[in-house]
């Protein structure tokens, strides 16, 4: 039985809509920052996005690196920035396991969800998670072990634990999602941090962190998506940042769920849009992706259909139209929309109206 007491003491911070809450969890006083947009309406259920800082980081700093507030203002969701606890040895702030205790931040996040539900009208079917570095690892763990609460998640510059490491080192259950889950990752190919290396990490023949290919294979297999991704290049709008981005989309998963990788070629341990690659904004990409989903899959899955439209090219048939985010398109009359036409021979053509 977890020792949990809710002590909600809001204090105004930075603006009238940014509140720091205190929560007593597992015998420790913990904090989490909540940003509520002006458009919030207590009569309507509102999505929630959790944002997890990296190891040795702080929530109030990460709120500027991954600034979801302007996005929340226009898209109408509640942004939450939990604070990692101090390691028992008096070291820096971190997530995951705090040896030698049995502390598990999965339950801390669950406690925050329970607290939020008392204070706000939140959409329990649209709770999302994202994180950087060690916070990315926590996002994977939430996707694996708090899957009944998390509709979709994203990980930036951080890897997923191998089941061996998860079960042997932490005495946790293997990754066990229970619903089709949208997943995005944004890795850098030259990231040399042990827990975010593009090729993964094995030590003394013991698998610790999964490679990017293993991660995308795991989630695309679980979601039953197409085996091969659609690969496109993101416009290199800032050539002097030293990196480029390749978008990979695994489509047609159960309940229309997809998996997406934004591969930052020559990218390091960065948060694109704030530092490192500047061709994309990780914060905007994350919201654009996760917001498509709820616990049952893609929100408008039942309204989508596959169109069979004859293409003028002989022996070639258009079977599907998607937009730049990998979403199936039914009505593509928007003149500014970038579309990809997928044909029955497996070829893909980019078309802008």
Secondary structure, 3 states (H helix, E strand, C coil): CCCEECCCCCEECCCCCEEEEEEEECCEEEEEEEECCCCCCCCCCEEEEEEECCCCCCHHHHHHHCCCHHHHHHHCEEEEEECCEECCCCCCEECCCCCCCCCCHHHHHHHHHHHHHHHCCEEEEEEEEEEECHHHHHHHHHHHHCCCCCCEEEEECCCCECHHHHHHHCCCCCCCCCCCCEEEEECECCCCCCCCCCCCEEECCEEEECCHHHHHHHHHHHHCCCCCCEEEECCCCCHHHCCEEEEEEECCCHHHCCEEEEEEECCCCCECCCECCCCCCHHHHHHHHHCCEECCEECCHHHCCCCCEECCCCCCEEEEEEECCCCECCCCCCCCCEEEEEECCCCEEEEEC
